[in-house]
Amino acid sequence: MAKKISTLTFEIVSGIVVTTTLFYYKCAWTLFSLLRPNWISWNNYSEPMLRNIEKKIFKILKVPYRGWYVDIGPVVGPADKIWTISLNTESKKTPLVLLHGLGAGVALWCLNLDAFAATRPVYAFDLLGFGRSSRPTYSSDSLEVEQQMVNSVEEWRKEMKLEKFIFLGHSLGGFLATSYAIMYPHRVQHLILADPWGFPESPPDYHDLPLWVRALSYVLTPFNPLTAIRVAGPAGPWFINTIRPDISKKYAGVLDDDLIPNYIYQCNSQTPSGESGFHTMMSGFGWAKNPMVKRIHKLREDVPITLLYGSRSWVDHSATDVIKAMRYKSYFKWKVIPSAGHHVYADKPELFNQIVLKSCAFADGEESELEDETYGDKIPQTDLTQKYSFTSFQSGDDDAK
């Protein structure tokens, strides 16, 4: 009986389709692994260099900050530590906690930290497996990886002794912040999602998506998403700046042009721990194997949500209307930030900061609710949850309310 060979098919340009085998990619990668120099000597990762780049980026801050490692114990690895920064911790207002997206770290919030810390305590940390945090080996099961990441956030919260906080997550961070809020709703005063990843179900047709998203979805499926950065070795920062020159431009006039590409390279030239976890959870790069739309209705009704999208973002926003319908009894506001892409916090930092601060003030009872970005019609009060099956985790917090 003939053995079935898996194929990968993607459209280079309209009308030109390339089909190749998954076996080809695995052979090519094996050959490269044999021919390339030793990984340790080939890549240019340096913990002191990453630390120094982060310090240079944070020189633009006017509010003093503190950085340190929070020991969360054996959550995923034998001794996990999470790199954390804090600002204005003397304030008595509800703390704001920031969680970055894939391949990022705390320094990418540099355009937002001063504004946020002017009114309240602010904490940001490198998710376990990213940035300067520990690099444990995550599970090969998508739901277990998600739970491990959420558990690491909860252990971090316990060590920080934060009873309740406003949770702001970008991209992957938005997905995990929502998962955390489902498990520990009594800890989240307000959930702010900045262009979150992993909410809608994967569409049956990819043709309406940008070419680069389709290419990543098909070509990189066998590999971790940021493999090319490590393959580039010492040329990694140049490679990042070449394929994504817009990243540096977001910080132009504030930071030297080479700082952000070098920071991203240093964050991602290490062992791809969190990245491998993301790879396990993803379905075609742009979607999650266990999309949040299937279980958002399990989030407690009294947890408010503010959802921010970039008008030019590649992220699939199709789940928004469904979520609004599911949570018609709850506070759910969404805003589209004009001329912003996926990195809304850096594309339009002033407008982004303003909306986040208003949401924080509303959470503290100091501001009226945001105006919703709607088409003028009221959300129909119908129960759409029957359409979706869901999986949820049981909270292990003894004092859960």
Backbone hydrogen bonds, N-H to C=O, Kabsch-Sander energy under -0.5 kcal/mol:
donor,donor_aa,acceptor,acceptor_aa,energy
6,S,4,K,-0.6
8,L,20,T,-3.8
10,F,18,V,-2.4
12,I,10,F,-0.6
12,I,16,I,-1.8
13,V,16,I,-0.8
16,I,13,V,-2.4
17,V,15,G,-0.7
18,V,10,F,-2.8
20,T,8,L,-2.7
22,L,6,S,-2.2
23,F,6,S,-0.5
25,Y,21,T,-1.3
26,K,22,L,-2.0
27,C,23,F,-2.4
28,A,24,Y,-2.7
29,W,25,Y,-2.4
30,T,26,K,-2.2
31,L,27,C,-2.6
32,F,28,A,-2.3
33,S,29,W,-2.3
34,L,30,T,-1.7
35,L,31,L,-1.9
36,R,32,F,-2.7
42,W,38,N,-2.5
43,N,39,W,-2.3
50,L,46,S,-2.7
51,R,47,E,-2.5
52,N,48,P,-2.3
53,I,49,M,-2.6
54,E,50,L,-2.3
55,K,51,R,-2.1
56,K,52,N,-2.2
57,I,53,I,-2.3
58,F,54,E,-2.3
59,K,56,K,-0.9
60,I,57,I,-1.3
61,L,58,F,-1.4
66,R,86,S,-2.1
68,W,84,T,-2.4
70,V,82,I,-2.6
71,D,69,Y,-0.6
72,I,70,V,-0.7
72,I,80,D,-2.1
73,G,80,D,-0.9
75,V,73,G,-1.8
80,D,73,G,-2.3
82,I,70,V,-2.5
83,W,81,K,-0.5
84,T,68,W,-2.6
85,I,124,A,-2.9
86,S,66,R,-2.1
87,L,122,V,-2.2
88,N,64,P,-0.6
91,S,88,N,-1.3
96,L,121,P,-2.5
97,V,95,P,-0.5
97,V,166,I,-3.0
98,L,123,Y,-2.8
99,L,168,L,-2.5
100,H,125,F,-0.6
104,A,101,G,-1.6
108,L,105,G,-1.5
109,W,106,V,-1.7
110,C,107,A,-1.7
112,N,109,W,-2.5
113,L,109,W,-1.6
116,F,112,N,-2.2
117,A,113,L,-2.9
118,A,114,D,-1.0
119,T,116,F,-1.4
120,R,116,F,-0.9
122,V,87,L,-2.4
123,Y,96,L,-2.7
124,A,85,I,-2.1
125,F,98,L,-1.2
126,D,83,W,-2.4
127,L,125,F,-0.7
129,G,134,S,-1.9
130,F,127,L,-2.4
133,S,130,F,-2.1
134,S,81,K,-2.7
138,Y,136,P,-0.7
145,V,141,D,-2.5
146,E,142,S,-2.1
147,Q,143,L,-2.1
148,Q,144,E,-2.6
149,M,145,V,-2.5
150,V,146,E,-2.4
151,N,147,Q,-2.8
152,S,148,Q,-1.9
153,V,149,M,-1.6
154,E,150,V,-2.2
155,E,151,N,-2.6
156,W,152,S,-1.9
157,R,153,V,-2.3
158,K,154,E,-2.3
159,E,155,E,-2.1
160,M,156,W,-2.1
161,K,157,R,-1.1
161,K,158,K,-0.5
162,L,157,R,-1.6
163,E,161,K,-0.7
165,F,187,R,-2.5
166,I,95,P,-3.0
167,F,165,F,-0.5
167,F,190,H,-2.4
168,L,97,V,-3.0
168,L,166,I,-0.6
169,G,167,F,-0.5
169,G,192,I,-2.2
170,H,99,L,-2.4
171,S,194,A,-2.0
173,G,170,H,-2.5
174,G,171,S,-0.7
175,F,171,S,-1.7
176,L,172,L,-2.4
177,A,173,G,-2.4
178,T,174,G,-1.9
179,S,175,F,-2.0
180,Y,176,L,-2.7
181,A,177,A,-2.2
182,I,178,T,-1.9
183,M,179,S,-1.7
184,Y,180,Y,-3.3
187,R,184,Y,-1.8
188,V,184,Y,-0.5
188,V,185,P,-0.9
189,Q,165,F,-2.7
189,Q,187,R,-0.7
190,H,165,F,-0.7
191,L,304,P,-2.7
192,I,167,F,-3.1
192,I,190,H,-0.6
193,L,191,L,-0.5
193,L,306,T,-2.9
194,A,169,G,-2.9
194,A,192,I,-0.6
195,D,193,L,-0.8
195,D,308,L,-3.7
197,W,171,S,-1.4
198,G,286,G,-0.5
209,L,206,Y,-2.0
214,R,210,P,-2.1
215,A,211,L,-2.7
216,L,212,W,-2.2
217,S,213,V,-2.5
218,Y,214,R,-2.2
219,V,215,A,-3.0
220,L,215,A,-0.6
220,L,216,L,-1.1
223,F,220,L,-1.6
227,T,224,N,-1.7
229,I,226,L,-1.0
230,R,226,L,-1.0
230,R,227,T,-0.5
231,V,227,T,-2.4
232,A,228,A,-1.9
233,G,230,R,-1.0
235,A,232,A,-1.9
236,G,233,G,-2.2
239,F,235,A,-2.6
240,I,236,G,-2.7
241,N,237,P,-2.3
242,T,238,W,-1.7
243,I,239,F,-2.4
244,R,240,I,-2.2
247,I,244,R,-1.5
248,S,244,R,-0.5
249,K,245,P,-1.3
250,K,246,D,-1.5
251,Y,248,S,-1.2
252,A,249,K,-1.1
253,G,255,L,-0.5
254,V,251,Y,-1.8
255,L,251,Y,-2.2
259,L,256,D,-1.3
260,I,256,D,-0.6
262,N,258,D,-1.8
263,Y,259,L,-2.4
264,I,260,I,-2.8
265,Y,261,P,-2.3
266,Q,262,N,-2.5
267,C,263,Y,-2.2
268,N,264,I,-1.4
269,S,265,Y,-1.3
273,S,271,T,-2.6
274,G,129,G,-1.9
275,E,129,G,-0.5
276,S,272,P,-1.8
277,G,273,S,-1.8
278,F,274,G,-2.4
279,H,275,E,-2.4
280,T,276,S,-1.9
281,M,277,G,-1.5
282,M,278,F,-1.8
283,S,287,W,-3.4
286,G,284,G,-3.1
287,W,283,S,-0.6
288,A,200,P,-0.5
289,K,281,M,-3.2
292,M,198,G,-2.5
293,V,199,F,-2.4
294,K,291,P,-1.3
295,R,292,M,-2.0
296,I,292,M,-1.3
298,K,295,R,-2.1
299,L,296,I,-1.6
303,V,300,R,-1.8
305,I,331,Y,-2.2
306,T,191,L,-2.7
307,L,333,K,-3.1
308,L,193,L,-3.3
309,Y,335,K,-2.7
311,S,337,I,-2.3
312,R,340,A,-3.4
313,S,310,G,-1.7
320,T,317,H,-1.9
323,I,319,A,-2.6
324,K,320,T,-2.5
325,A,321,D,-2.1
326,M,322,V,-2.4
327,R,323,I,-2.1
328,Y,325,A,-1.0
330,S,327,R,-1.7
332,F,330,S,-0.7
333,K,305,I,-2.4
335,K,307,L,-2.8
337,I,309,Y,-3.7
337,I,335,K,-0.6
340,A,337,I,-1.3
344,V,342,H,-1.8
346,A,343,H,-1.4
347,D,343,H,-2.6
348,K,344,V,-1.7
352,F,348,K,-2.7
353,N,349,P,-3.0
354,Q,350,E,-2.0
355,I,351,L,-2.2
356,V,352,F,-2.5
357,L,353,N,-2.7
358,K,354,Q,-2.0
359,S,355,I,-2.1
360,C,356,V,-2.4
361,A,357,L,-2.6
362,F,358,K,-2.3
363,A,359,S,-2.0
364,D,360,C,-1.4
365,G,362,F,-1.6
366,E,361,A,-3.3
367,E,361,A,-0.7
373,E,334,W,-1.7
374,T,372,D,-1.3
382,T,380,P,-1.9
384,L,382,T,-0.9
387,K,384,L,-1.6
388,Y,385,T,-1.4
398,D,396,G,-0.6
400,A,397,D,-1.8
